[in-house]
Amino acid sequence: MLEGVYLGNYNYDKYFTKEKKQKSLGVVLEIADAKLAGAILKISKNVAESVYFSRDLVNEPANILTPIEFAKRVKDEFGKTSIIVKIFNEAELKKRKMNAILSVGKGSTNKPVMIIAHYKPKVKTSKKICLVGKGVTYDTGGLSIKPTAGMLQMKADMAGGATVFGIIKAAELNKLPIEIMAIVPAVENSISGNSYKPGDVISTASGKTIEVKDTDAEGRIVLADALEFASKQKPDEIIDFATLTGAVAVALGLFTAGVFTKSDLIANKINSASKKTYEHTWRLPFWDEFNNLLESKIADVSNLGPRWGGAISAGKFLEHFVDEKIPYAHIDLAGPALNHDLTNYTKDYCTGFGVRLIFEYLKQNN
């Protein structure tokens, strides 16, 4: 109930020139157990603030929230916390041979970065989890350009990245005894004479090569380097979050995220957390036969499969860059991360989907 009050009270009006007078909202709670009430109020407030942080990032216009500005805001947000933030600039990305990130970002004057936030609690931890988020701060489609209508919401193509930073904020505020690394490749997929092209072959940090068949399937390309980096951290689990495909919204509607994993344990715990938080998810097939859809005649893998099962083949592409020994899940939140009509609090602004879901999931893993 408290989360509903906070979520329904969210507003994003910073760019109105005429100040709108906001009414104050008073809420009176009568609970016999004051100690319990205080604990619930604190946790709910912490989680809501984390959702607000995620929503503020996603709702920010792309001319303001460039990749470097995205990194700056994360660093500023966590500057006085126990979370350590590192930024890989263009030179560092080149040094690490993260050519997937660099290729997508090279068409823009706003250079790409990779943002890493690391929460390591002082108490003994039960596990280490890497959360990877797509951070495309604006997506024109590149040379495979979108129509104008397809670009209007593309400031939100970094919603997966905003989600992982919201999750790590909630975990730190509530002192969860789980080590978490949030990893976000932040790029603009823009157009210039320097843009990457359909037909290009990209060598990634893992050494695997990608044939580019569509520059508008860029999110999976930048995530390739981020997932390889996450695998090198030797976590107990890797979960990525991305507004990856329109196909998942065609399959599941606007308010449901697709879950792709071979781990029944991860899938069941996400499903349980979904039911509790009312952030809807649905597990889709993730069979290895879908790898056949990504075969390339000139590289290790193609970045685009056929039309059918597009959300699944996109997930299978990502799996190529994850250490097969590490339990892995991909969450495609292309529908529910953007505003939709399911509830009053999701109608007008991008939603911060996934923060409450995975905070609940992490509590179960505690």
SVG drawing of the C-alpha trace seen along z (x, -y; Angstrom):
<svg xmlns="http://www.w3.org/2000/svg" viewBox="-5 -30 50 57">
<polyline fill="none" stroke="black" stroke-width="0.4" points="0.0,0.0 2.8,-2.4 4.6,-1.7 1.4,-2.5 1.2,-5.9 4.7,-6.7 4.4,-5.4 1.1,-7.2 2.6,-10.5 5.5,-10.5 5.6,-13.5 8.1,-14.7 7.5,-18.4 11.0,-19.9 10.8,-21.4 7.6,-23.4 8.5,-27.1 5.4,-28.0 5.6,-26.4 2.7,-24.0 1.5,-24.2 1.5,-20.7 -1.0,-19.7 0.5,-18.1 -0.5,-14.5 -1.1,-13.5 -1.3,-9.8 -2.2,-8.6 -1.2,-5.1 -2.7,-3.4 -0.8,-0.2 -0.7,1.3 2.9,2.5 4.9,-0.8 8.2,1.0 7.0,3.1 5.3,0.0 8.5,-1.9 10.5,0.9 8.0,1.2 7.8,-2.5 11.6,-2.7 12.0,0.1 9.1,-1.1 10.5,-4.7 13.9,-3.3 12.5,-1.2 10.3,-4.1 13.2,-6.5 15.2,-4.0 12.3,-3.7 12.1,-7.5 15.9,-7.6 15.4,-5.1 12.3,-6.9 14.0,-10.3 16.9,-8.9 14.6,-7.3 12.2,-10.3 15.1,-12.8 15.3,-14.0 18.1,-12.6 19.6,-15.9 20.3,-16.3 21.1,-12.7 24.0,-11.9 26.2,-8.8 28.6,-11.0 25.8,-12.8 24.3,-9.4 27.6,-8.4 27.9,-11.7 24.4,-11.4 25.1,-7.8 28.4,-9.0 26.8,-11.9 23.9,-9.8 26.2,-7.3 29.0,-9.7 28.1,-9.6 27.2,-5.9 29.2,-2.7 28.7,-2.1 31.9,-2.5 31.4,-3.9 33.9,-3.5 33.6,-5.0 35.4,-3.4 35.9,-6.3 36.5,-5.9 40.3,-5.3 39.6,-2.6 37.1,-0.9 39.7,-0.9 42.3,0.5 39.9,3.3 39.0,4.0 35.3,3.3 34.7,2.7 31.0,3.7 30.3,0.6 32.7,-1.6 31.2,-0.6 27.6,-1.5 28.7,-4.7 31.1,-6.0 28.4,-7.7 27.7,-10.2 29.6,-13.2 28.6,-12.1 31.1,-9.4 30.3,-6.1 31.2,-5.0 30.7,-2.0 29.4,-2.6 30.1,-0.2 28.6,-0.5 29.8,1.9 28.0,2.5 29.9,4.7 28.3,4.9 30.5,4.9 28.8,8.1 29.5,11.5 27.7,11.9 25.7,14.9 26.4,14.4 27.6,12.1 25.3,11.0 26.1,9.0 23.2,6.9 23.8,5.7 21.6,3.0 21.3,1.7 22.2,-2.0 21.4,-3.4 20.6,-7.0 19.1,-7.6 18.4,-5.3 17.9,-6.6 18.3,-3.1 21.6,-4.2 21.8,-3.8 18.9,-1.3 17.0,-4.5 13.7,-4.4 10.7,-6.5 10.0,-9.5 7.2,-7.8 9.6,-5.0 12.1,-7.5 9.7,-9.5 10.2,-7.2 13.8,-6.3 15.1,-8.5 13.9,-5.5 16.2,-3.0 18.4,-3.2 15.7,-2.0 17.5,1.3 20.5,-0.7 18.4,-2.9 16.7,0.2 20.0,1.8 21.1,-1.5 17.7,-1.7 18.1,1.9 21.6,1.3 20.4,-1.8 17.6,0.1 19.9,2.8 22.4,0.4 19.8,-1.7 18.3,1.5 21.7,3.1 21.0,6.3 23.9,8.8 24.5,9.5 27.4,8.2 26.1,6.5 27.8,5.1 25.7,3.0 27.3,2.7 25.9,0.4 27.3,-0.3 26.0,-3.8 26.0,-4.9 24.0,-7.0 23.1,-5.1 23.3,-8.1 24.1,-8.8 27.1,-10.4 29.7,-9.5 31.4,-7.5 28.5,-5.3 28.8,-1.6 27.0,0.1 24.9,3.1 27.4,5.7 30.2,4.7 31.9,7.4 32.8,6.4 35.3,8.1 34.2,8.0 36.1,8.0 35.5,11.7 37.2,12.3 33.9,13.5 32.9,11.7 29.5,10.2 28.0,9.7 25.9,6.6 22.7,7.2 20.7,4.3 22.2,1.3 18.8,0.9 19.6,4.1 22.3,2.2 21.4,2.9 22.4,6.6 25.7,5.5 26.7,3.2 25.6,5.7 27.9,8.3 31.0,6.5 29.2,5.8 28.2,9.4 31.7,10.6 33.0,8.2 30.4,9.4 31.4,13.0 35.0,12.1 33.9,10.9 33.0,14.6 29.5,13.9 27.1,16.5 24.5,15.1 24.2,12.7 20.9,11.0 20.6,8.4 17.8,5.9 17.1,4.3 14.4,2.6 15.7,5.1 12.9,5.9 9.4,4.8 8.8,8.5 8.4,9.1 5.7,6.5 3.9,8.1 4.0,11.4 3.2,10.3 1.6,6.9 2.9,3.6 2.8,4.4 4.7,7.7 8.4,8.4 9.8,11.5 12.1,13.7 14.7,15.9 16.8,18.4 17.8,22.0 17.7,21.8 14.5,23.1 15.6,21.7 16.1,18.2 12.8,18.3 10.8,19.5 12.2,16.9 11.5,14.1 8.0,15.4 7.4,15.4 8.8,11.8 6.6,10.8 3.4,12.0 4.3,10.2 5.3,6.8 2.7,6.8 5.5,6.2 4.4,8.8 6.8,11.3 6.4,14.3 9.0,17.0 9.5,17.7 11.4,20.6 15.2,20.5 16.1,23.7 19.4,24.0 17.7,24.7 17.1,21.0 20.8,20.5 20.3,21.7 18.5,18.4 21.7,16.4 24.1,18.3 26.3,16.1 28.4,17.0 31.1,14.6 31.2,14.2 30.6,16.2 27.1,14.8 24.7,12.5 23.0,9.7 19.6,10.4 17.5,13.5 14.3,13.8 11.1,12.1 9.6,15.0 10.6,15.5 12.6,12.2 12.7,11.7 14.0,15.2 16.7,15.0 17.8,11.7 18.2,13.4 20.1,16.2 22.5,13.7 23.3,12.3 23.8,15.8 26.8,16.2 28.7,13.7 28.0,15.2 30.2,17.8 28.2,21.0 29.1,22.0 27.3,19.0 23.5,19.1 22.1,16.4 18.8,14.7 17.8,12.0 14.8,9.8 13.3,7.9 11.3,5.0 10.6,3.1 6.9,3.0 6.6,2.3 9.5,-0.1 7.7,-2.7 4.5,-4.4 1.3,-2.3 -2.3,-2.2 -2.2,0.7 -2.3,-1.5 -2.6,-5.2 1.1,-5.3 2.3,-3.9 0.1,-6.1 2.1,-9.3 5.8,-8.6 8.3,-5.8 7.8,-3.4 11.1,-2.3 9.9,1.3 12.2,4.0 13.5,2.2 10.8,3.5 10.8,6.9 14.5,7.6 14.7,6.0 12.1,8.6 14.1,11.3 17.3,10.3 15.5,10.6 14.5,14.1 18.2,14.9 19.3,13.3"/>
</svg>
